Amino acid sequence: MQGDAGKDARVNLLLKSCEVVELIDIGLARRAGWLRTRAQRGSAIDALVVALAEPGGSVLTSDSGDLRALSAYAQDVRIVSI
């Protein structure tokens, strides 16, 4: 159980640094659609994640292919493989 507590602490620390968005406004949805059209790949969720990271944010992922394609058209978004 001791190992789980350390893992939970790291997860909680990460979550405290994240921005939680409950509603997607039309501007963000349009930006995600534009990114997806330009990249010609990725899901709507992938595109929203990249759009939310603009400008200057990072996206942590274990599946970087589509996210990297989307970020090529985004404003200063870094994709970090974990």
Secondary structure, DSSP 8 states (H G I E B T S, - for coil): -HHHHHHHHHHHHHHHTS-------HHHHHHHHHHHHHHT-S-HHHHHHHHHHTTT-EEEES--HHHHHHHTTSSS-EEEE-
